[in-house]
Amino acid sequence: MRTGLSIYSLWNAFRKGDMTIEEGFAFMQSLGCESVEIANFVVPLHDIKFGPFAWAPYDPDLEKKLVDYAARYEVPIGAYSCGSDIGRLKGDKYKEMLEFLYSEIDLAHRLGAPLIRIDLVMVMMGKDDVGIDAFDRMFDQCVDSARLLADYAKQYDMIVTVENHGTMMNGGDRVGKLVRAVGRENYGVTLDIGNTVCVDEDPLICATELIPYAREIHVKDFYIRRDPYVIGAKYKDGYAIGDPSVLGNGSWLTTKYKNFLRGAIVGHGDLPIKELLALVKNSGFDGDMLVEFEGMEEPRLASQISLSNLRQILSMV
């Protein structure tokens, strides 16, 4: 079982110009990272000008640089991650996205990654209908798309995963149902031990449901609050919140059932981290366990503490 970081943990340092990607690899080497996951919205591998992709100019040479950095700093690329909404796209947009994802699998292979995580739907807190009826309507298309992606990746002996993520493709029942329906040996789960609180599910329940399908683990922690007043939500009057997302008040996210989350250093938040890591370790899981820090703290210090805590807890449980 290897430990390391998702490069997303350092994204804020990259965005602010405090760290180059090469410096990120040197930093990961100093932490003894045994693996890194590359996320396509963190590294400017694509000439895309919207959303999180706009943080830095497209670098046509970055693919080769990443391979070089991984070798030079002895931090193997264990996974490549990309988002998509292929479960909900139609017509030509669906075909374009499928071809793009095929090209992402090719890219992951060139990077030397044995695993690629591909989101099937990008629905986050409060932005869309995320109920079971909406999930059922897109389910067959998600299954068909996942099969196509897994079959394409098989030529490289590559694993394809889906992550329990956001407020649509999340929760043990939904994600487990999808993986069983896909029915491909090289298709599984990137199990994020924290993300299920985005849909207000007990993380130990979700981890128990999904650990049989886990091929990669994301380790994160969250602060959980139920009263928007105490986290600084701005009220229009004495009762109504002006900004339900609370994103402008300390990076808090709103869950499916209107609780509030903020990323935390692993072990510092409200999740049962010791119990979750014991569950993973006792399951016999032997893949990569990667810290995915997304809190407010300075990312280098937060990543260092998170990874240290992860390793110490694993040694204890």
C-alpha positions in Angstrom: 0.0 0.0 0.0 1.6 3.3 -1.1 0.9 6.7 0.4 1.2 10.1 -1.3 -0.8 13.1 -2.5 -3.3 14.1 -5.1 -1.7 17.0 -6.8 -5.0 18.8 -6.1 -3.7 19.2 -2.5 -1.2 21.8 -3.8 -3.5 23.6 -6.2 -3.8 26.8 -4.2 -0.1 27.1 -4.1 0.1 26.7 -7.9 -2.8 29.2 -8.5 -1.2 31.8 -6.3 2.2 31.5 -7.9 3.8 30.3 -4.7 4.9 27.0 -6.3 5.7 25.7 -9.7 4.7 22.2 -10.7 8.3 21.0 -10.7 8.6 22.5 -7.1 5.5 20.5 -6.3 7.3 17.3 -7.3 10.4 18.2 -5.3 8.2 19.0 -2.3 6.4 15.6 -2.6 9.8 13.9 -2.8 10.7 15.6 0.5 7.6 14.1 2.1 8.5 10.7 0.9 5.5 10.4 -1.4 5.3 7.0 -3.0 2.7 8.0 -5.6 0.9 11.1 -7.0 -2.4 11.5 -8.7 -2.4 14.1 -11.5 -5.7 16.0 -12.0 -6.4 17.6 -15.4 -7.9 20.7 -13.8 -4.8 21.3 -11.7 -2.1 21.0 -14.4 -2.6 23.0 -17.6 -2.4 20.1 -20.1 -5.4 21.4 -22.1 -6.1 24.7 -23.9 -9.3 25.4 -22.0 -10.3 28.9 -20.9 -13.2 28.3 -18.5 -13.7 27.4 -14.8 -10.7 26.0 -12.9 -8.8 25.4 -16.2 -8.1 29.1 -16.5 -5.6 29.3 -13.6 -2.5 29.0 -15.9 -1.7 29.1 -19.6 -1.8 25.9 -21.6 1.7 24.2 -21.7 2.0 21.9 -24.7 5.3 20.5 -23.3 3.9 19.8 -19.8 3.0 16.1 -20.5 6.7 15.3 -21.2 7.8 17.5 -18.2 5.5 15.5 -15.9 7.0 12.2 -17.0 10.5 13.7 -16.4 9.5 15.2 -13.0 8.1 11.8 -11.8 11.3 10.1 -12.7 13.7 12.8 -11.5 12.0 13.2 -8.1 11.1 9.5 -7.8 7.4 10.2 -7.3 5.6 7.8 -9.6 2.3 8.9 -11.3 -0.1 6.4 -9.8 -3.3 7.9 -11.3 -4.7 10.5 -13.6 -8.0 12.2 -12.9 -10.4 14.0 -15.2 -13.9 15.3 -14.9 -16.8 14.9 -17.3 -20.5 15.1 -17.6 -20.9 12.3 -20.1 -23.7 10.7 -18.1 -26.0 13.6 -19.0 -24.8 14.8 -22.4 -26.7 14.1 -25.6 -26.1 13.9 -29.3 -22.9 15.5 -30.7 -21.8 16.7 -27.3 -21.9 13.2 -26.0 -19.8 11.9 -28.9 -17.3 14.8 -28.5 -16.9 14.1 -24.8 -16.5 10.3 -25.4 -13.7 11.0 -27.9 -12.1 13.5 -25.4 -12.1 10.9 -22.7 -10.6 8.3 -25.0 -7.8 10.8 -25.6 -7.5 11.3 -21.8 -7.0 7.5 -21.4 -4.2 7.7 -24.1 -2.6 10.6 -22.2 -2.8 8.7 -18.9 -1.0 5.8 -20.5 1.7 8.1 -21.9 2.2 9.5 -18.3 2.7 6.0 -17.1 -0.5 6.0 -14.9 -2.0 2.5 -14.3 -5.3 4.0 -13.2 -7.6 6.8 -14.5 -10.4 8.3 -12.6 -13.2 9.6 -14.8 -16.2 11.4 -13.4 -19.4 10.5 -15.2 -21.4 13.5 -13.9 -20.3 16.8 -12.4 -23.1 17.8 -10.2 -22.1 19.6 -7.0 -24.0 21.0 -4.1 -27.4 22.6 -4.7 -26.9 23.3 -8.4 -29.2 20.6 -9.9 -31.9 18.0 -9.2 -29.9 15.3 -7.5 -32.7 13.1 -6.3 -33.1 9.4 -7.0 -35.4 9.9 -10.0 -32.7 12.1 -11.7 -30.1 9.5 -10.9 -32.3 6.7 -12.4 -32.8 8.7 -15.6 -29.1 9.0 -16.3 -28.1 5.6 -14.9 -28.2 3.5 -18.1 -26.2 6.1 -20.0 -23.6 6.2 -17.2 -23.3 2.4 -17.3 -22.9 2.3 -21.1 -20.4 5.1 -21.0 -18.4 3.5 -18.2 -18.3 0.2 -20.1 -17.0 1.9 -23.3 -14.3 3.7 -21.3 -13.2 0.5 -19.4 -13.1 -1.5 -22.7 -11.0 1.2 -24.3 -8.6 1.3 -21.4 -8.2 -2.4 -21.4 -5.7 -2.2 -24.3 -3.3 -0.5 -21.8 -4.1 -2.9 -18.9 -5.4 0.3 -17.2 -8.0 0.5 -14.4 -10.8 3.0 -14.8 -12.6 4.3 -11.7 -15.5 6.5 -10.7 -15.2 8.5 -7.5 -18.0 9.0 -4.9 -18.1 12.7 -5.6 -20.5 15.7 -5.5 -24.2 15.2 -4.8 -25.3 13.0 -7.7 -22.7 10.2 -8.1 -22.2 9.7 -4.4 -23.2 7.5 -1.5 -22.5 3.8 -1.1 -25.7 2.5 -2.7 -25.6 4.6 -5.9 -21.9 4.1 -6.6 -22.0 0.4 -5.7 -25.0 -0.1 -8.0 -23.1 1.6 -10.9 -20.0 -0.5 -10.5 -21.9 -3.8 -10.3 -23.9 -2.9 -13.4 -20.8 -2.0 -15.4 -19.4 -5.4 -14.7 -15.9 -4.9 -16.0 -12.9 -6.4 -14.2 -10.9 -3.2 -14.8 -13.6 -0.9 -13.5 -13.8 0.1 -9.9 -14.0 3.0 -7.4 -11.8 5.7 -6.2 -13.1 5.7 -2.7 -13.0 9.1 -1.1 -13.5 8.4 2.6 -14.8 11.9 3.2 -16.9 12.9 0.2 -20.0 11.0 1.3 -20.8 13.7 3.9 -21.6 15.9 0.8 -24.8 13.8 0.7 -25.0 13.6 4.5 -24.2 9.8 4.6 -22.2 8.3 7.4 -18.7 7.9 5.9 -18.2 4.5 7.7 -21.4 3.2 5.9 -20.2 4.4 2.5 -16.7 3.0 3.0 -18.1 -0.4 4.1 -20.3 -0.5 1.0 -17.6 0.5 -1.5 -14.3 -0.9 -0.1 -14.9 -4.2 -2.1 -14.7 -2.2 -5.3 -11.9 0.3 -4.2 -8.9 0.5 -6.4 -7.6 3.8 -5.0 -8.3 5.7 -1.8 -8.6 9.5 -1.3 -8.0 10.5 2.3 -9.6 13.8 3.4 -11.3 15.3 6.4 -14.0 17.9 6.8 -15.3 20.3 9.4 -19.1 19.8 9.6 -21.5 22.5 10.8 -25.2 22.6 10.9 -25.9 26.2 11.8 -25.0 28.7 9.0 -24.9 31.5 11.5 -21.8 30.3 13.4 -19.8 30.0 10.2 -20.5 33.6 9.1 -23.3 33.2 6.6 -24.7 36.6 5.6 -28.4 37.2 6.2 -30.6 39.4 4.2 -32.8 39.9 7.2 -33.2 38.2 10.5 -34.0 34.8 9.0 -33.1 34.4 5.3 -29.5 33.6 4.2 -28.4 35.8 1.4 -25.9 33.3 0.0 -27.1 29.7 0.6 -23.8 28.3 -0.7 -21.8 30.2 1.9 -18.9 29.9 -0.5 -18.0 33.5 0.1 -17.6 33.0 3.9 -14.6 30.8 4.4 -14.8 28.1 1.7 -17.8 26.3 3.2 -19.8 24.0 0.9 -23.5 23.2 1.3 -24.5 19.6 1.4 -27.5 17.9 -0.2 -29.5 18.4 3.0 -28.2 21.9 3.8 -25.4 21.2 6.2 -22.1 22.9 5.8 -18.6 21.5 5.1 -15.1 22.9 4.9 -12.0 20.9 4.1 -9.7 20.1 7.0 -6.2 18.8 7.6 -6.5 15.0 7.9 -7.2 14.2 11.6 -8.2 17.8 12.5 -11.8 17.7 11.3 -15.0 15.9 12.3 -14.7 12.7 10.4 -13.9 9.4 12.2 -10.5 9.2 10.5 -9.0 6.5 12.7 -12.0 4.2 12.2 -12.1 4.8 8.5 -8.4 4.0 8.0 -8.8 0.9 10.2 -11.6 -0.2 7.9 -9.5 0.3 4.8 -6.4 -1.4 6.3 -8.3 -4.4 7.7 -10.0 -4.9 4.3 -6.7 -5.9 2.8 -6.7 -3.0 0.4 -3.2 -2.7 -1.2 -3.5 0.2 -3.7 -2.6 3.9 -3.3 -3.9 6.0 -0.4 -3.6 9.6 -1.4 -4.2 12.7 0.7 -6.6 15.1 -1.1 -6.5 18.3 1.0 -8.9 21.0 0.0 -9.1 23.3 3.0 -8.1 26.9 3.7 -4.7 26.3 5.3 -1.4 26.8 3.5 -1.3 23.8 1.3 2.3 22.7 1.9 2.0 22.6 5.7 -1.5 21.1 5.4 -0.3 18.4 3.1 2.7 17.6 5.3 0.6 17.3 8.4 -2.1 15.4 6.6 0.3 12.8 5.2 2.2 12.5 8.5 -1.1 11.9 10.3 -2.2 9.4 7.7 0.9 7.3 8.1 0.9 7.5 11.9 -2.7 6.4 12.1 -2.1 3.6 9.6 0.7 2.3 11.9 -1.6 2.4 14.9 -4.8 0.7 13.6 
